[in-house]
Amino acid sequence: MNKLMDNIIDTDQLLPGNYVVAVSGGVDSVSLLDILVKAISEIDSKKRPKLIVAHYDHGIRPDSHYDRSLVQNLAKKHKLTFVYDEGKLGPGVSETEARRARYQFLEKTKQASNARAIITAHHADDAVETAVINFKRGTGRKGVSSLADHPHMQRPLLHLSKAELINYAKQQGLVWREDSTNRDSAILRNYIRLKLSQVKKHPNYPKLLASLKKIHQTNRELDGLIESFLHSQPARNVLDRHQFADLPFDVAVEVMAQWLRNQNITTFNSGSLQDLVIKCKTLPAGKVVDVDGNNIIDINPDNLALVARDR
């Protein structure tokens, strides 16, 4: 394997079973597939994971069928299962809608193939772009490091830059396709990417990357502490009211957010979270706080209970 890519894939994380690899046909995902194929070839055949190449055609560009042909031929070359779907979203679709449709397809493919995880080709540049976009949207600390590696959504290239992946692809003689919409500066991510291309030339850019990495590590540690606090509570849907009231306000907001997420409630923003925390800390027992129209928080003398409204 290319020296640049030595030990890039932690094969200990690739347990026997199926993995869905998202391949668009661009240089990032084509490189990812090549790296994965070479990495798993070194694993004992009895324990070797099975890769499923998944391609989603958004139907945004008239030439996108060429992307599908390229990816399908790569899958055939490596004797891998190829799965695709076509969205027909049209050129006017938003970036958010396109991403949602793509991930719905990937998740559907994961479930249908009983796969352990989805593997994507996100790299260090993507992480910086996502951090800037989320910061602009005011998503808070989690948005700054939202593009991370998870057991069911693996991103093994996050420590590599786009330039390193292009260099790898060229050295390996890989063929890929360029998405013409990547040059459209009307798309927010492309606009951010264009601006960051200038920032990357600044001598302090490596310090920015190091800072983002530190924030990511800090967020992981904070998430662990918050989960430990929640696990110590009377029940999954119940918080000790006195313990919650004693938390600093900003910490209580983070705890409230994770508590709701653990109940599959995600329709909140920073303003609504702060309002919930203030009410749960100050309202007397017997009051009820609306969460999202479907769920409420019962304020009891000793606890806060999250329950369905129609209970």
GIWOLIN-V645992 format. One record per residue. N is the residue number from 1. RES is the residue in one small letter. SS is DSSP state (~ for helix, > for strand, _ for the rest). D_LAST is the distance of its C-alpha to the last C-alpha in Angstrom with 2 decimals. Layout:
N_RES_SS_D_LAST ; N_RES_SS_D_LAST
//
This chain:
1_m___58.89 ; 2_n___59.64 ; 3_k_~_60.18 ; 4_l_~_57.64 ; 5_m_~_54.95 ; 6_d___55.94 ; 7_n___52.92 ; 8_i___50.55 ; 9_i___48.17 ; 10_d___46.87 ; 11_t_~_47.25 ; 12_d_~_45.60 ; 13_q_~_42.27 ; 14_l___43.00 ; 15_l___42.11 ; 16_p___43.08 ; 17_g___40.89 ; 18_n_>_40.18 ; 19_y_>_39.88 ; 20_v_>_39.32 ; 21_v_>_41.87 ; 22_a_>_41.30 ; 23_v___44.78 ; 24_s___45.42 ; 25_g___49.19 ; 26_g___49.77 ; 27_v_~_51.77 ; 28_d_~_48.79 ; 29_s_~_47.13 ; 30_v_~_50.50 ; 31_s_~_51.56 ; 32_l_~_48.33 ; 33_l_~_48.85 ; 34_d_~_52.48 ; 35_i_~_51.63 ; 36_l_~_48.98 ; 37_v_~_51.33 ; 38_k_~_54.07 ; 39_a_~_51.85 ; 40_i_~_50.41 ; 41_s___53.89 ; 42_e___54.80 ; 43_i___52.08 ; 44_d___53.10 ; 45_s___52.55 ; 46_k___50.47 ; 47_k___47.97 ; 48_r___48.27 ; 49_p___45.08 ; 50_k_>_44.89 ; 51_l_>_44.55 ; 52_i_>_43.00 ; 53_v_>_44.26 ; 54_a_>_41.64 ; 55_h_>_42.81 ; 56_y_>_40.85 ; 57_d_>_42.96 ; 58_h___41.20 ; 59_g___43.68 ; 60_i___44.56 ; 61_r___48.27 ; 62_p___50.74 ; 63_d___52.29 ; 64_s_~_49.12 ; 65_h_~_50.14 ; 66_y_~_52.87 ; 67_d_~_50.28 ; 68_r_~_48.72 ; 69_s_~_52.20 ; 70_l_~_53.01 ; 71_v_~_49.87 ; 72_q_~_50.28 ; 73_n_~_53.88 ; 74_l_~_52.91 ; 75_a_~_50.48 ; 76_k_~_53.26 ; 77_k_~_55.75 ; 78_h___53.65 ; 79_k___52.67 ; 80_l___48.97 ; 81_t_>_46.25 ; 82_f_>_45.68 ; 83_v_>_42.46 ; 84_y_>_42.09 ; 85_d_>_40.20 ; 86_e_>_41.19 ; 87_g___38.91 ; 88_k___41.27 ; 89_l___39.55 ; 90_g___42.72 ; 91_p___44.64 ; 92_g___42.46 ; 93_v___39.27 ; 94_s___37.90 ; 95_e_~_38.15 ; 96_t_~_34.37 ; 97_e_~_33.90 ; 98_a_~_36.70 ; 99_r_~_35.30 ; 100_r_~_31.82 ; 101_a_~_33.48 ; 102_r_~_35.71 ; 103_y_~_33.02 ; 104_q_~_30.93 ; 105_f_~_34.11 ; 106_l_~_34.78 ; 107_e_~_31.32 ; 108_k_~_31.61 ; 109_t_~_35.07 ; 110_k_~_33.90 ; 111_q_~_31.30 ; 112_a_~_33.80 ; 113_s___36.49 ; 114_n___34.33 ; 115_a___35.88 ; 116_r___35.43 ; 117_a_>_35.49 ; 118_i_>_36.55 ; 119_i_>_39.74 ; 120_t___40.66 ; 121_a___43.90 ; 122_h___42.66 ; 123_h___45.39 ; 124_a_~_46.18 ; 125_d_~_46.95 ; 126_d_~_43.58 ; 127_a_~_41.88 ; 128_v_~_43.89 ; 129_e_~_43.19 ; 130_t_~_39.42 ; 131_a_~_39.56 ; 132_v_~_41.52 ; 133_i_~_39.24 ; 134_n_~_36.06 ; 135_f_~_37.90 ; 136_k_~_38.88 ; 137_r_~_35.27 ; 138_g___34.23 ; 139_t___31.88 ; 140_g___32.77 ; 141_r_~_34.02 ; 142_k_~_32.12 ; 143_g_~_33.53 ; 144_v_~_37.03 ; 145_s___36.74 ; 146_s___34.11 ; 147_l___36.70 ; 148_a___36.88 ; 149_d___37.30 ; 150_h_>_34.29 ; 151_p___34.25 ; 152_h___32.81 ; 153_m_>_34.59 ; 154_q_>_38.11 ; 155_r___40.52 ; 156_p___43.78 ; 157_l___45.96 ; 158_l___44.37 ; 159_h___47.42 ; 160_l___49.84 ; 161_s___50.90 ; 162_k_~_51.34 ; 163_a_~_55.09 ; 164_e_~_55.08 ; 165_l_~_53.30 ; 166_i_~_55.77 ; 167_n_~_58.59 ; 168_y_~_57.30 ; 169_a_~_56.94 ; 170_k_~_60.47 ; 171_q_~_61.97 ; 172_q___60.38 ; 173_g___61.50 ; 174_l___58.01 ; 175_v___57.47 ; 176_w___54.52 ; 177_r___53.67 ; 178_e___53.06 ; 179_d___50.19 ; 180_s_~_51.86 ; 181_t_~_48.65 ; 182_n_~_48.89 ; 183_r_~_51.67 ; 184_d___49.64 ; 185_s___49.24 ; 186_a___46.86 ; 187_i___44.18 ; 188_l_~_42.76 ; 189_r_~_43.15 ; 190_n_~_46.71 ; 191_y_~_47.51 ; 192_i_~_46.25 ; 193_r_~_48.22 ; 194_l_~_51.33 ; 195_k_~_51.09 ; 196_l_~_50.43 ; 197_s_~_53.53 ; 198_q_~_55.52 ; 199_v_~_53.57 ; 200_k___54.26 ; 201_k___57.93 ; 202_h___57.52 ; 203_p___58.77 ; 204_n___55.60 ; 205_y_~_53.30 ; 206_p_~_53.26 ; 207_k_~_52.04 ; 208_l_~_49.11 ; 209_l_~_48.20 ; 210_a_~_48.56 ; 211_s_~_46.31 ; 212_l_~_43.56 ; 213_k_~_43.89 ; 214_k_~_43.61 ; 215_i_~_40.50 ; 216_h_~_38.96 ; 217_q_~_39.85 ; 218_t_~_38.53 ; 219_n_~_35.20 ; 220_r_~_34.94 ; 221_e_~_35.73 ; 222_l_~_33.18 ; 223_d_~_30.47 ; 224_g_~_31.47 ; 225_l_~_31.29 ; 226_i_~_27.85 ; 227_e_~_26.55 ; 228_s_~_28.31 ; 229_f_~_26.59 ; 230_l_~_23.11 ; 231_h_~_24.12 ; 232_s___25.13 ; 233_q___21.72 ; 234_p___19.76 ; 235_a_>_17.28 ; 236_r___16.74 ; 237_n___13.75 ; 238_v_>_15.35 ; 239_l_>_18.53 ; 240_d_>_21.02 ; 241_r_~_21.15 ; 242_h_~_24.87 ; 243_q_~_25.88 ; 244_f_~_24.09 ; 245_a_~_25.76 ; 246_d_~_29.09 ; 247_l___29.01 ; 248_p___31.36 ; 249_f_~_29.66 ; 250_d_~_30.63 ; 251_v_~_29.52 ; 252_a_~_26.12 ; 253_v_~_25.74 ; 254_e_~_26.64 ; 255_v_~_24.23 ; 256_m_~_21.33 ; 257_a_~_22.39 ; 258_q_~_22.60 ; 259_w_~_19.32 ; 260_l_~_17.58 ; 261_r_~_19.94 ; 262_n_~_19.11 ; 263_q___15.50 ; 264_n___17.22 ; 265_i___16.68 ; 266_t___20.17 ; 267_t___20.10 ; 268_f___21.57 ; 269_n___25.10 ; 270_s_~_27.13 ; 271_g_~_26.62 ; 272_s_~_22.82 ; 273_l_~_22.86 ; 274_q_~_25.31 ; 275_d_~_23.30 ; 276_l_~_20.20 ; 277_v_~_22.58 ; 278_i_~_24.33 ; 279_k_~_21.25 ; 280_c_~_19.94 ; 281_k_~_23.50 ; 282_t_~_24.33 ; 283_l___21.54 ; 284_p___21.37 ; 285_a___18.73 ; 286_g___16.05 ; 287_k___15.84 ; 288_v_>_13.10 ; 289_v_>_14.45 ; 290_d_>_13.55 ; 291_v___14.38 ; 292_d___14.80 ; 293_g___12.97 ; 294_n___10.17 ; 295_n_>_9.37 ; 296_i_>_9.95 ; 297_i_>_11.91 ; 298_d_>_11.60 ; 299_i_>_15.28 ; 300_n___16.22 ; 301_p___19.88 ; 302_d___20.37 ; 303_n_>_17.76 ; 304_l_>_15.61 ; 305_a_>_12.18 ; 306_l_>_10.90 ; 307_v_>_7.17 ; 308_a_>_5.55 ; 309_r___5.58 ; 310_d___3.82 ; 311_r___0.00
//
